[in-house]
Amino acid sequence: MNQDKMHLVNKIFNNETIRTVWDKDEEKYFISVVDIVGVISESKDKQTYWRKLKQRLKAEGNETVTNCHTLKLKASDGKYRVTDVVDTKGMFRIIESIPSKNAEPIKLWLAKLGSERVAETFNPSITAQRAIDLYRAKGYDEKWISKRIKGIQDRKGLTDIWKEGGIVEDKEYAILTNEIYKEWSGMNAKEYKKHKGLRKESLRDNMDSIELILTDLSEEATKQIATRKRPQGLKENVKVAHKGGSVAKVARNELEKEIGESIVTKSNKLNYEYNKEIEI
């Protein structure tokens, strides 16, 4: 795990500090278990509470304990000590294991999410409308939203073609997507996100209109070529992805020649800014 920086998160539970570490390789946050346990349980000795809870969960065969990582985090006295951390999924499992009124709001929220997913199974349009409403609430304009929703639909068409070509593993889809990005933008998805100062946020949700159009063009070109050539396996599909990305690269180069500047910007759609972090 590359935990080169620590990010302190405040005002999560009654202004208590929850220590978290951003892992740039896995692109996820890892959260201090004792901090969560201390807030939820209100125990005067959160270390002892977690030790006993950990023993019980381990005896029950709970995977959360098995999947715990240990990292050195800065304690209140300024010293760094080894402590258990989990990702957000593990955090929710631990919360559900603690009998406390403080956990109820989170449990109700999780239950609400579950019921919403059931409703969406019977009426998929709910999912689409929810996405549109979320984009509107975040300040996206209607034209951008239309492009983004269409791009999601077109992306599904591309992944279906890839599936027909023998692509079944998530890492293979990621390889092909990165091949497309790298060809037209000069960066893979992770590098592109870093270029824009993003972490967990969606890369495409933080592109401006022209970046989004070129992304869609590169994937549509890849889909059209793959539909006709019917590549099989990862190696053949990588070649097609490269060609699809090249189509968007030509368009990018022509546009930049006309406007005299790069269309691949460091700005993100909603101007995310992370607070200064503490080097470990």
C-alpha positions in Angstrom: 0.0 0.0 0.0 1.3 3.4 -0.9 0.3 5.6 2.0 2.5 8.5 1.3 0.1 11.1 2.6 -2.4 11.3 5.5 -5.6 13.3 5.3 -7.5 14.2 8.4 -11.3 14.2 8.1 -13.3 16.3 10.5 -17.0 16.9 11.2 -18.1 13.4 10.3 -19.6 12.4 13.7 -20.2 15.3 16.1 -17.0 17.1 15.0 -14.9 14.1 16.0 -11.7 13.5 14.0 -11.6 10.4 11.9 -8.1 9.7 10.6 -8.0 8.5 7.0 -5.2 7.6 4.6 -5.6 8.0 0.8 -4.0 5.1 -1.1 -3.2 6.5 -4.5 -2.5 3.1 -6.0 -5.9 1.5 -5.0 -7.6 4.9 -5.3 -9.5 4.5 -2.0 -9.5 5.8 1.5 -8.5 3.6 4.5 -10.0 4.7 7.8 -8.8 4.3 11.4 -10.9 1.6 13.0 -10.4 2.8 16.6 -11.6 6.3 15.6 -14.8 4.9 14.2 -15.3 2.5 17.2 -14.7 5.4 19.6 -17.3 7.6 18.0 -20.0 5.0 17.5 -19.5 3.1 20.8 -18.8 6.2 23.0 -16.4 3.9 24.9 -13.9 5.6 27.2 -11.3 3.0 26.1 -11.8 2.7 22.4 -8.6 0.6 22.0 -9.9 -2.1 24.4 -13.4 -2.0 22.9 -11.9 -2.6 19.4 -9.6 -5.4 20.7 -12.6 -7.3 22.2 -14.8 -6.6 19.2 -12.0 -7.8 16.9 -11.7 -11.0 18.8 -15.5 -11.6 18.6 -15.6 -10.9 14.8 -12.6 -13.1 14.2 -14.2 -16.0 16.1 -17.4 -15.5 14.0 -15.3 -15.7 10.8 -16.0 -12.1 9.8 -14.0 -11.1 6.7 -13.7 -7.5 7.9 -11.1 -8.5 10.5 -9.2 -10.6 7.9 -9.1 -7.7 5.5 -7.8 -5.2 8.0 -4.6 -3.4 7.1 -2.2 -1.8 9.6 -0.6 1.6 9.1 1.2 4.1 11.2 -1.1 7.0 11.9 -0.4 10.2 13.8 -1.9 10.0 17.3 -3.1 12.9 19.4 0.3 13.2 21.1 1.9 13.8 17.7 3.6 10.4 17.5 3.0 7.8 14.8 1.6 4.4 15.9 0.5 1.3 14.1 -3.2 1.0 14.0 -5.9 -1.0 12.2 -7.5 0.6 9.1 -10.3 -0.6 6.8 -11.8 0.7 3.5 -15.3 2.3 3.5 -17.0 -1.1 2.9 -15.2 -2.5 6.0 -16.2 0.6 7.9 -19.9 0.0 7.4 -19.5 -3.7 8.4 -17.9 -2.7 11.7 -20.5 0.0 12.3 -23.2 -2.7 11.9 -21.5 -4.8 14.5 -21.7 -2.2 17.3 -24.9 -1.9 19.3 -25.2 1.8 19.6 -27.8 4.5 18.9 -25.1 6.4 17.1 -25.0 3.7 14.5 -28.8 3.8 13.8 -28.8 6.8 11.4 -26.2 5.1 9.2 -28.0 1.8 9.4 -31.2 3.5 8.3 -29.4 5.1 5.4 -28.0 1.8 4.3 -31.5 0.2 4.5 -32.8 3.1 2.4 -30.2 2.5 -0.2 -31.2 -1.1 -0.3 -34.9 -0.4 -0.9 -34.0 2.1 -3.6 -32.0 -0.5 -5.5 -35.0 -2.9 -5.3 -37.3 -0.3 -6.7 -34.8 0.4 -9.5 -34.8 -3.2 -10.5 -38.5 -3.0 -11.4 -38.3 0.5 -12.8 -34.8 1.3 -14.3 -35.9 4.8 -15.3 -35.6 5.7 -11.6 -31.8 5.2 -11.9 -31.5 7.4 -14.9 -33.7 10.2 -13.4 -31.7 10.0 -10.1 -28.5 10.5 -12.0 -29.9 13.5 -13.9 -31.2 15.0 -10.6 -27.8 14.5 -9.0 -26.0 16.2 -11.9 -28.4 19.1 -11.7 -28.0 19.4 -8.0 -24.2 19.6 -8.5 -24.6 22.5 -10.9 -24.1 20.8 -14.3 -25.9 22.5 -17.2 -28.5 20.6 -19.3 -26.3 20.3 -22.4 -23.4 18.7 -20.4 -25.9 16.3 -18.7 -27.3 15.2 -22.1 -23.8 14.4 -23.4 -22.9 12.6 -20.2 -26.0 10.4 -20.1 -25.6 9.6 -23.8 -21.9 8.7 -23.2 -23.0 6.3 -20.5 -25.3 4.5 -22.9 -22.7 4.5 -25.7 -20.1 3.1 -23.2 -22.4 0.2 -22.5 -22.5 -0.5 -26.3 -18.7 -0.7 -26.4 -18.4 -3.0 -23.4 -20.9 -5.3 -25.0 -18.8 -5.5 -28.1 -15.7 -6.2 -25.9 -17.6 -9.0 -24.2 -18.4 -10.6 -27.5 -14.7 -10.4 -28.2 -13.8 -12.5 -25.2 -13.2 -9.6 -22.7 -14.6 -10.7 -19.4 -12.3 -9.5 -16.5 -12.5 -6.0 -15.0 -8.7 -5.6 -15.4 -9.1 -6.2 -19.2 -11.8 -3.6 -19.5 -9.5 -1.2 -17.6 -6.5 -2.0 -19.9 -8.6 -1.3 -23.1 -10.0 1.9 -21.6 -6.5 3.1 -20.7 -5.3 2.3 -24.2 -8.0 4.6 -25.6 -7.3 7.4 -23.2 -3.6 7.2 -23.6 -3.8 7.3 -27.4 -5.9 10.5 -27.6 -5.0 12.3 -24.4 -1.4 11.1 -23.7 -2.4 9.8 -20.3 -4.1 6.7 -18.9 -7.1 7.2 -16.6 -5.2 7.3 -13.4 -2.7 9.8 -14.8 -5.6 11.9 -16.2 -7.3 12.0 -12.8 -4.1 13.1 -11.1 -3.6 15.8 -13.8 -7.0 17.2 -12.8 -6.4 16.9 -9.1 -9.0 14.1 -8.6 -9.1 11.1 -6.3 -12.4 9.2 -5.9 -14.3 11.5 -8.2 -15.3 10.3 -11.6 -12.9 11.4 -14.3 -15.6 11.8 -16.9 -17.8 13.8 -14.5 -15.0 16.3 -14.3 -14.3 16.8 -18.0 -15.5 19.8 -19.9 -17.7 19.4 -23.0 -14.9 19.1 -25.5 -13.0 16.5 -23.4 -16.2 14.6 -23.0 -16.9 14.7 -26.7 -13.4 13.4 -27.6 -13.7 10.6 -25.0 -17.1 9.6 -26.6 -15.6 9.9 -30.1 -12.7 7.6 -29.2 -15.0 5.0 -27.7 -17.5 5.2 -30.5 -14.7 4.8 -33.1 -13.4 1.8 -31.2 -16.9 0.3 -31.2 -17.4 0.8 -34.9 -14.0 -0.7 -35.8 -14.5 -3.6 -33.4 -18.0 -4.2 -34.8 -16.5 -4.7 -38.3 -13.2 -6.4 -37.5 -14.5 -8.6 -34.6 -11.2 -8.8 -32.7 -10.9 -11.8 -30.3 -9.0 -11.7 -27.0 -7.2 -8.9 -25.3 -4.2 -8.5 -27.7 -6.4 -8.0 -30.8 -8.8 -5.7 -28.9 -5.9 -3.5 -27.7 -4.9 -2.9 -31.3 -8.5 -1.8 -32.1 -8.7 0.4 -29.0 -5.5 2.1 -30.1 -7.0 2.8 -33.5 -10.2 4.2 -31.9 -8.1 6.5 -29.7 -6.2 7.6 -32.8 -9.4 8.9 -34.4 -10.0 11.3 -31.4 -6.3 12.2 -31.4 -6.5 13.5 -34.9 -9.6 15.6 -34.0 -7.8 16.9 -30.9 -4.7 17.9 -32.8 -6.7 19.7 -35.5 -8.7 21.6 -32.9 -5.7 22.6 -30.8 -4.0 23.8 -34.0 -7.0 26.1 -34.6 -7.4 27.5 -31.1 -3.7 27.5 -30.1 -4.0 25.8 -26.8 -4.4 22.3 -25.2 -8.0 21.1 -24.7 -6.7 18.6 -22.0 -6.9 20.9 -19.0 -6.0 20.6 -15.3 -9.4 22.1 -14.3 -12.1 19.8 -13.1 -15.8 20.4 -13.6 -16.7 21.4 -10.1 -13.4 22.9 -9.0 -12.5 20.3 -6.4 -9.8 21.4 -4.0 -8.2 19.1 -1.4 -6.9 20.6 1.9 -3.2 20.6 2.4 -2.2 17.2 3.7 0.4 16.0 6.2 3.4 14.1 4.8 4.1 10.8 6.6 
